[in-house]
Amino acid sequence: MDQLKVIQKFRGAAHCKAVHLLEGNIVKKKYSSKKVFKRELHALQTLQKYDFIPRLIDFEVPKTIYMSFCGTKININTFVKQSKQIDQMMKLIQTDKIYHNDLKPRNVCIHHGKLFLIDFSWATKHKGTGPGLNKVKHYINRIHRY
């Protein structure tokens, strides 16, 4: 995988050293923490049966994951308009005991009109233990208050 050419560099979250788009629409995500790497890898491996989850292509221990490119992050208006679909996606992953725990517009992407959930770095097996809100309804209610 390291032989693939970097097409674009993205600004990653604090828990990422680097996020690169490689040739072939492959995203290479390097983590700054083994713990975060393990959480995201576990979630991606568990949720591969869903078509709204990035395809896990490969990984390198201790801290690199290769996955399919899922398009661009959605804005707040799209997030609100698609809230029912996002809520259904969240309920599905929770049947597999995966709680995203950081749901927000920047963790939902759109590619060719299809939505994808991304960034499972705060995902857990238990509800409500991450930094963000884990239900679309709560996020939508918060938006309407401002």
NORLIN-V524049 format. One line per field, one symbol per residue. psi: psi as a letter, one per 20 degrees, with the letter a starting at -180 (. if undefined). burial: # if it has 24 or more other ideal C-beta (glycine too) atoms within 12 Angstrom, else .. A space follows every 10 residues. Layout:
BEGIN
psi: ???
burial: ???
END
This chain:
BEGIN
psi: hiiqpphqpq orrhjphqoq prqjlppoop qiphggghgg ggggghjhip jjpqpogrqo pikppprqpk bqqrrhghgg hjhggggggg hghhhjkpog jlprhijprp oljpqpprnk ijqriqpkja haqjpggggg hggih.
burial: .........# .##.##..## ##...##### #....##.## ####.##..# .#####.... ..######## ..##....#. .##.###.## ..##.#.### #####.#### ....###### ####.....# .#####..## ......
END
